Amino acid sequence: MPDTRYAVAAVLVAAAVTWGLRALPFAALTPLRASGTVRYLSTRMPAGVMVILLAYCLRDVPVTHARALAPLAALAVTVGLHLWRRNALLSILGGTAVHTLLASLVFAP
């Protein structure tokens, strides 16, 4: 059984490391707010990230198979909802619901 002082010290060290790791991003973020590069990336990155996610999600879709309709329909619903309502949460939830329903009920293996 470890000594009580050792256990208390271990808990304090773990707490200090956890606090430091959680505070570090906020401390590093402060000087970056004034950076022109960060402002530029904040306007351009969302579209770039979405293109990368789209390519990653659709990379294994068998285009010549009927099962490709589930992800493609979900993509169409997501884009349509986003263009219509401009609400990211609604778009994501709608696309996810369409894909889940089609994949599990219509195109189930």
C-alpha positions in Angstrom: 0.0 0.0 0.0 1.5 3.4 -1.0 2.3 6.0 1.6 -0.5 8.6 2.1 1.9 11.4 1.3 2.9 9.7 -2.0 -0.7 9.3 -3.0 -1.5 12.9 -2.2 1.5 14.1 -4.1 0.6 11.9 -7.1 -2.9 13.4 -7.1 -1.6 16.9 -6.9 0.9 16.4 -9.7 -1.8 14.9 -11.9 -4.2 17.8 -11.1 -1.4 20.3 -11.9 -0.6 18.6 -15.2 -4.3 18.4 -16.1 -4.9 22.1 -15.3 -1.8 23.1 -17.3 -2.8 21.1 -20.3 -6.2 22.7 -20.3 -5.0 26.2 -19.8 -2.2 26.0 -22.4 -4.5 26.4 -25.5 -6.0 29.6 -24.0 -2.6 31.0 -23.2 -1.4 30.3 -26.7 -4.5 31.6 -28.3 -4.2 35.2 -27.0 -1.2 36.3 -29.1 -2.7 34.5 -32.2 -5.8 36.6 -32.2 -4.0 39.6 -33.6 -2.3 37.5 -36.4 -3.3 38.3 -39.9 -2.5 34.7 -41.0 -4.9 33.3 -38.4 -7.7 35.7 -39.5 -7.1 34.7 -43.1 -7.2 31.0 -42.2 -10.4 31.4 -40.1 -12.2 32.6 -43.2 -10.8 30.0 -45.6 -10.4 26.9 -43.5 -14.1 25.9 -42.9 -14.6 25.3 -46.7 -11.3 23.5 -47.0 -12.1 21.2 -44.0 -15.5 20.4 -45.5 -14.0 19.4 -48.8 -11.5 17.2 -47.0 -14.3 15.6 -45.0 -16.4 15.1 -48.1 -13.5 13.4 -49.9 -12.8 11.2 -46.9 -16.4 10.1 -46.4 -17.1 9.4 -50.0 -13.8 7.7 -50.9 -15.0 4.1 -50.5 -18.6 4.6 -51.9 -19.2 2.1 -54.7 -20.6 4.5 -57.3 -21.9 1.6 -59.6 -23.8 -0.1 -56.7 -27.2 0.8 -55.5 -25.9 1.1 -51.9 -24.2 4.3 -53.0 -27.6 6.0 -53.0 -27.7 6.3 -49.2 -24.6 8.5 -48.8 -25.2 10.4 -52.0 -28.8 11.1 -50.9 -27.6 12.2 -47.5 -25.1 14.5 -49.1 -27.8 16.0 -51.3 -30.1 16.5 -48.2 -27.3 18.1 -46.2 -26.4 20.5 -49.0 -30.0 21.3 -49.7 -30.9 21.9 -46.0 -27.8 24.1 -45.6 -28.6 26.2 -48.7 -32.2 26.5 -47.6 -31.9 27.3 -43.9 -28.2 28.2 -43.4 -28.2 26.2 -40.2 -25.2 23.8 -39.8 -26.8 21.8 -37.0 -30.0 21.2 -39.0 -28.0 20.3 -42.0 -25.8 17.8 -40.2 -28.7 16.2 -38.3 -30.9 16.0 -41.4 -28.2 14.4 -43.5 -27.3 12.0 -40.8 -30.9 11.0 -40.3 -31.4 10.4 -44.1 -28.2 8.3 -44.3 -29.1 6.2 -41.2 -32.6 5.5 -42.4 -31.6 4.6 -45.9 -28.6 2.5 -44.9 -30.5 0.6 -42.2 -34.0 0.3 -43.7 -33.7 0.5 -47.5 -30.2 -0.7 -48.3 -29.6 -3.0 -45.4 -27.2 -5.8 -46.3 
